[in-house]
Amino acid sequence: MSLINLIKSSYGTEDKIFAGHELDRERALESLQVAQDEDVGYAEFIEMHRQFLQNENCSEKHISEQLERVNDLGLYFRLD
């Protein structure tokens, strides 16, 4: 799966919450791995998330909240 598709699928379909469910978390972790493999930098990775959420017509408040979640490494792990 492409990086952008992994990013999209790491959000809830209806609520656009990042890594809110187990499958979302798995795809979020996979997106980090693919970003690393493709030499995508941090700023570009975050911008891809921002662009996805903007394209989904999310509010700036929601985007900010979700980008905080993207930065929370704990959300990428199944345990803890």
N, C-alpha and C positions, 0 to 999 in steps of 0.2 A: 504494500500500500504506500502511496506517496506521502511525503511529509505533510502537505497541506490537508490531505484526507485524514491522516492520523490526528492532526490538530482538531479538525472539525468533529471527528468522532470521539474526541476526549471530552466533549461537552454533552450535557443532556439535550435530547431532541427538542423538548418543549421549553425547559427553563433556562437553557444555555448556561448551566452551572458546570464549572470545570471540575473534572474528576470527582463527581458526586456519587458515582456508583462504581462497583467493582470493575465492570468492563471498561468504563471510562478511564479508570486508573491504569488499567493494563495498556490501553492505547496511548495514554499520556506518557507512560514510561517508554513505550516503543517509539514515540515521537522524539523523545530525548536521545534515544540510541540512534535513530535515523539522522537527526540533526547533527550529531557528532560524526557519524559516518560520512555525511555530505558536507562537512566543514561549514556548517551554518553557525554563525556567531550568535551570542546571547541577544544582542540588540535586534538582529534580524528575526530570531525566533520569537521574541516578544512582539515585534511588529506584525508577524504573521498571525499571531493570536488577536492582536488589536484589529487588524484588517478583517479577519473572519467575523468578529463580533460587530464591527461597524457595518459590514455587509448584511448582517442579520438584523440591522436596525435596533441594536441594543442601546440603551441610554449610556451616557458618559459615566454615570454613577455605577451602573452594572459593569461596564467595561473595566473601570478602576478596581472594583471588587474582585472581578475574575482574574485580572492581571496580578493582584496580590496572591490569589490562590495558585496561579501558575508559578510564582516565585517561591511558594512553600514546598520545599522538597519532600516534606513528610507526606504530602498527598500522592506522591508517586509510588509509595510502598503499600503493600497489602497488610503488612503486620505492623503493630505498634499503635 
